[in-house]
């Protein structure tokens, strides 16, 4: 049985192992022990309430209940851009027209933007390849929505998620080579590493403040604007099923799309309900698979169970109750895992 829980200091070796398996391009999960240790400490302080909103970030891990070894990671930043500027490119247009010459041209452009400042961010989603089976990926990604729904006051009215852009197996990014490398004079991996380890001042210092004409970029770079890395495509599909959409904002490094959704419109937030826990000796396997989470902010736990999300109660056996740290009579937050999931 797979379980989602807050990260602990003991998870650091597993997080470092997972970071080494990302293949680069994941800014929020760098292969750097000191940075990951600091990320854990910031997460612990976020739960303790000792950090200002702009510094709060909640990190979760997926563990096999039988081993309690972290095999997946996901996180939520409470509000981006309030401490360090949050940059992306907005894909827009500039019109060049002359009535006298009867010329009208609409040119696609990239403009440096801070439009998502203050939004909450879904980030750091990574599941060990050996554990990419069954519904593990769905649980890892969507469990965050139950945390947001349960503790709504901790998060903004909009949630964003940066999707990894296109790069090859050697870490070469067509978008970076046509844009970023021109201004930063370093490799994509080096810039990504610096950003991931918190050294972001160079972005503001070196990025162009004027719009860039997309038509001036190489065909390879133009082709990947707003496109998702094949390994990240399933994660994008999960978010789009929850209501997230691409609104013409892209990552400044690899051109990957930024998805966004009003928090109240996220399916799992909107449709989740509080049910009362009852004892169960036998689980009804004909019921749909549901995300189930306790309502304990400091000891948050989430897993997948069979349940009727339209009922007022949910029957949970002793083992699952122990993992979720609940008792009969407690309330849990429940939502169907997928909208298309049907009763057998």
Residue pairs with C-beta under 8 A, 6 or more apart in sequence:
1 64
1 65
1 66
1 303
1 319
1 320
1 323
2 62
2 63
2 64
2 65
2 136
2 139
2 303
2 304
3 62
3 63
3 64
3 65
3 301
3 302
3 303
3 323
4 60
4 61
4 62
4 74
4 139
4 140
4 143
4 293
4 300
4 301
4 302
4 303
5 60
5 61
5 63
5 299
5 300
5 301
6 43
6 47
6 58
6 59
6 60
6 61
6 298
6 299
6 300
7 15
7 40
7 43
7 44
7 59
7 60
7 61
7 70
7 73
8 40
8 44
9 37
9 40
9 41
9 44
11 40
11 61
11 70
12 33
12 36
12 37
12 40
14 61
14 69
14 70
14 71
15 29
15 36
15 40
15 61
15 70
15 73
16 31
16 33
16 36
17 128
18 29
18 70
18 71
18 72
18 73
18 126
18 128
19 26
19 29
19 30
19 31
19 32
19 36
20 31
21 126
21 128
21 129
22 29
22 31
22 126
23 169
23 171
23 231
24 167
24 171
24 188
24 189
24 192
25 164
25 165
25 167
25 171
25 173
25 188
25 192
25 229
25 254
26 124
26 126
26 164
26 196
27 162
27 192
27 195
27 196
27 253
28 75
28 123
28 124
28 196
29 36
29 73
29 124
29 126
29 196
30 36
30 192
30 193
30 196
30 197
31 193
32 193
32 196
32 197
34 197
35 196
35 197
35 198
38 198
39 57
39 59
40 59
42 51
42 55
42 56
42 57
43 57
43 58
43 59
43 75
45 51
46 55
46 56
46 57
46 58
46 78
47 58
47 297
47 298
52 82
52 83
53 78
53 79
53 82
54 78
54 79
54 81
54 82
54 83
55 83
56 77
56 78
56 79
56 154
57 75
57 76
57 77
57 78
58 75
58 76
58 78
58 147
59 73
59 74
59 75
59 124
60 73
60 74
60 75
60 143
60 144
60 147
60 300
61 70
61 71
61 72
61 73
62 70
62 71
62 72
62 73
62 74
62 127
62 131
62 136
62 139
62 140
63 69
63 70
63 71
64 71
64 131
65 323
71 127
71 128
71 130
71 131
72 126
72 127
72 128
72 131
72 136
72 140
73 124
73 125
73 126
74 122
74 123
74 124
74 125
74 126
74 140
74 141
74 143
74 144
75 122
75 123
75 124
75 125
75 144
76 120
76 121
76 122
76 123
76 144
76 147
76 148
76 155
77 120
77 121
77 123
78 120
78 154
78 155
78 156
79 118
79 119
79 120
79 155
79 156
80 86
80 116
80 117
80 118
80 119
80 120
80 121
80 160
81 114
81 116
81 117
81 118
81 119
82 117
82 118
84 200
85 114
85 117
85 200
85 203
85 204
86 114
86 116
86 117
87 112
87 113
87 114
87 203
87 204
87 207
87 252
88 113
88 115
88 116
88 162
88 249
88 250
88 251
88 252
88 258
89 110
89 111
89 112
89 113
89 212
89 249
89 250
89 251
89 252
89 255
90 110
90 111
90 113
90 115
90 248
90 249
91 108
91 109
91 110
91 214
91 225
91 226
91 248
91 249
91 250
92 108
92 109
92 110
92 111
92 211
92 248
93 106
93 107
93 108
93 109
94 106
94 107
94 109
94 211
94 213
95 104
95 105
95 106
95 107
96 103
96 104
96 105
96 107
97 103
97 104
97 105
98 104
107 213
107 214
107 215
108 213
108 214
108 215
109 211
109 212
109 213
109 214
110 179
110 211
110 212
110 214
110 250
111 211
111 212
112 207
112 208
112 209
112 252
113 249
115 249
116 158
116 160
116 249
116 258
116 260
118 156
119 156
119 158
119 159
119 160
119 260
120 148
120 155
120 156
120 158
120 159
120 160
120 263
121 159
121 160
121 161
121 162
122 141
122 144
122 159
122 160
122 161
122 239
123 161
123 162
125 140
125 141
125 235
127 136
127 137
127 140
135 289
135 304
135 337
137 234
137 235
137 238
138 238
138 304
138 337
138 338
139 291
139 302
139 303
139 304
139 337
141 235
141 238
141 239
142 238
142 242
142 268
142 291
142 337
143 291
143 293
143 302
145 242
145 266
145 267
145 268
145 269
145 272
145 291
145 335
146 268
146 272
146 291
146 293
146 302
146 333
146 335
147 293
147 300
147 302
148 154
148 155
148 159
148 263
148 266
148 269
149 268
149 269
149 272
149 333
150 293
150 295
150 297
150 300
150 333
151 297
152 263
152 269
155 263
156 263
157 262
157 263
157 264
158 260
158 261
158 262
158 263
159 244
159 260
159 261
159 262
159 263
159 266
160 258
160 259
160 260
161 239
161 244
161 258
161 259
161 260
162 251
162 256
162 257
162 258
163 228
163 229
163 232
163 235
163 236
163 251
163 256
163 257
163 258
163 259
164 228
164 229
164 231
164 232
164 254
164 256
165 173
165 175
165 224
165 227
165 228
165 229
165 250
165 251
165 253
165 254
165 255
165 256
165 257
166 173
166 174
166 175
166 224
166 227
166 228
166 229
166 254
166 255
166 256
167 173
167 174
167 176
167 188
167 229
167 254
171 187
171 188
171 189
172 188
173 180
173 188
173 224
173 253
173 254
173 255
174 218
174 220
174 221
174 223
174 224
174 255
175 217
175 221
175 224
175 225
175 253
175 254
175 255
176 188
176 191
176 253
176 254
176 255
177 188
177 218
177 221
178 217
178 218
178 220
178 221
179 212
179 217
179 221
179 252
179 255
180 188
180 191
180 252
180 253
181 187
181 188
183 206
183 207
183 208
184 191
184 202
184 206
188 253
188 254
191 202
191 253
192 253
194 200
194 202
195 203
195 253
203 252
207 252
214 222
214 225
215 222
221 255
224 254
224 255
225 250
225 255
226 246
226 248
226 250
226 255
226 256
226 257
227 255
227 256
227 257
228 236
228 256
228 257
229 254
229 256
232 256
236 257
236 259
239 259
239 261
240 259
241 267
241 338
241 339
242 261
242 266
242 267
242 268
243 261
243 265
243 266
243 267
244 259
244 260
244 261
244 266
245 259
245 260
245 261
246 257
246 258
246 259
247 258
247 260
249 257
249 258
249 260
250 256
250 257
250 258
251 257
251 258
263 269
264 270
267 335
267 339
268 291
268 335
271 309
271 335
271 336
272 291
272 333
272 334
272 335
273 309
273 333
273 334
273 335
274 295
274 331
274 332
274 333
274 334
275 307
275 309
275 311
275 312
275 313
275 314
275 331
275 332
275 333
275 334
276 312
276 313
276 314
276 329
276 330
276 331
277 313
277 314
277 316
277 321
277 326
277 327
277 328
277 329
277 330
277 331
277 332
278 313
278 314
278 315
278 316
278 328
279 315
279 316
279 317
279 318
279 328
280 315
280 316
280 317
281 317
283 305
283 306
283 315
283 317
284 306
284 315
285 306
285 344
286 306
286 343
286 344
287 306
287 307
287 308
287 343
288 306
288 307
288 308
288 309
288 336
288 337
288 341
288 342
288 343
289 304
289 305
289 306
289 336
289 337
289 338
289 341
290 304
290 305
290 306
290 307
290 309
290 334
290 335
290 336
290 337
291 302
291 303
291 304
291 334
291 335
291 336
291 337
292 302
292 303
292 304
292 305
292 307
292 314
292 316
292 324
292 332
292 333
292 334
293 300
293 301
293 302
293 303
293 324
293 332
293 333
294 300
294 301
294 302
294 324
294 325
294 326
294 330
294 332
294 333
295 330
295 331
295 332
295 333
296 325
299 325
301 323
301 324
301 325
302 324
303 320
303 323
303 324
304 337
305 314
305 316
305 320
307 314
307 315
307 334
308 314
309 334
309 335
309 336
314 332
314 334
316 324
316 326
316 332
321 327
321 328
324 332
326 332
